[in-house]
Amino acid sequence: MTRNTRRSFLTRYVWNQVGRCLKGFQEGLEEVRHQSDLDRFFESYESSYSLTLAYPDEILLETARQRGIKIEGRDKIDIVKELFLEHGGL
């Protein structure tokens, strides 16, 4: 039978908190990596070719209008990024 002393309780508590802290840190790192990859993807028209240059302008703009995205006075890459992130992106 395990002795439930204050020392064993505190030891388990501390290790549990350290584990939760490390898990949160790892999740944060993964989120930053994901955001960095996404930013690099939309860095230029060449790197985001599959969504910007290969996608017909008429279809893209009509899709953006239907989704409620403002398109007037904006670059195509900004419209694509917003469409990607807010309406079906990662």
N, C-alpha and C positions, 0 to 999 in steps of 0.2 A: 504494500500500500504506500502511496506517495505521501510524503509529508507536505502539508500546505503551510509552509512558513512564510513570513513576510519576505525573507530573502529570495526564496524561490519565486514568489509572486512578482516581486519587483524585477527580478532577472528576466522572467518571461515577458513582463510588460515592456521592459526596455528593449529587448530583442524584437518584440512585436512592433514597437514603434519605429525602430531602425529599419525593419523590413518594409513597413509601409512607406517610410520616407524614401528609401531606395527605389521602391516601385513607382512612386510618384515622380521621382527624378528621371527614371528611365522613360516613363510615359511622356514627360516633358521634352526630353531629348528627341524622342521619336517624332513628336509633333513639330519640333523645330526643323528636323531633317526633312520632313514631309513638306513643310512650308518653303524651305530652301529649294527643294527640287521643283516645286510648283513655280516659284519665282524665276528660277533658271529657265523653265520651260517657256514661260511667257516673256522672257527677256528680249526676244527679237522675233521678227516674222519667220526667219529661217528655222529657229529652234521650235517654233510652234506651227510648223508648216501644215500638219495634219488638220489643224482647226482654223487656221487663218487663210493661207494661200490656196489650199486644195478645196476649200469649202466655197461654193458659189456665193457671190455677194448678195444676190437677190434673195436667196433662200435664208442666208444668215440674217440679213436685216429684217426680213419678214418674221422670222422666228423670234428675234429680239423684240420686235414690236408686239407680237402676240403675248410675250412673257412680261410685258410692261417695262422693258428696259429702254431708257432714253438713248437715242442714237445720234441725235443732232449735235454736230460739232465735236464728235469723239472719234478717236482712232479705232480702226477695226480691231486691233489687238485688245484694246480695253473692253470693247463690246463683247468679244469672244471670251475674255477672262471672266467678266461678270456673268455671262450666260453659263459658262462652265461651272463657276463656283456656286452660284445661287440657284441654279436650275438643273441639277443633275450631275454636278461635279463631284469630286472626292470629298 
